[in-house]
Amino acid sequence: LHELVLGEVLCLLADKALSASVKEQCRKTQPLSDADEIGVLQKQKSAACRSITLKGSPGLAGVSDVGTSVDRAVRGGCLSPEELLRVAGVLKCARQAKAYADGEGMENDLNVFFAQITPNKYLEERIFTSIVSKDELADAARPALASIRRKIRRQTVAIRAGLQKIITSPTHANFLQEPIVTTRSDRFVVSVQAECKGPIPGLALDV
């Protein structure tokens, strides 16, 4: 018979956990000696197995450890877009887990866990609609941001239109290497022949 070693079993359990803090808790688990406590946990385990058989697993794929981020927010600190997206992911999982518990077939022995979940759909949706990715905020994040981006877009159109006039102008046609608008150092530019840069107004950003 293969002998089960507690450490190996706990490592297998930790591999199933979705966050670093829970993985650590799994590895530190110690055997119980109280018969009543063991009986309660056995009932909860059996109830979880029955629920999974009947309803499948609750959606917990977006769970991550956000404790440090939440503590900093409570103290008045600012969170990065990436941290906020992780918080929203946890809120989504909380809402799905609550819906899972409120559906049919939930075992009473598990209510002690699901009763502690408090979803916040408003905050969840506010974060997801305000942040496109960890590197980009949506226009809906703040009215001021939307206004600034509208101005940038209008200015970009105006700049491109001005350069388009240059490359389509018969006056400048002989001065250009090729009639296209491109970018250098995040700026729109036209490609001018080196010996003809004088007649074309503007700055030389690259040679």
Secondary structure, DSSP 4 states (H G I P E B T S, - for coil): -PPPPHHHHHHHHHHH-SSHHHHHHHHT------HHHHHHHHHHHHHHHHHHHHH-----TT----HHHHHHHHTT----HHHHHHHHHHHHHHHHHHHHHHSTT--GGGHHHHTT----HHHHHHHHHHEEETTEE-GGG-HHHHHHHHHHHHHHHHHHHHHHHHHH-TTTGGGEEEEEEEEETTEEEEEE-GGG-TTS-S-----
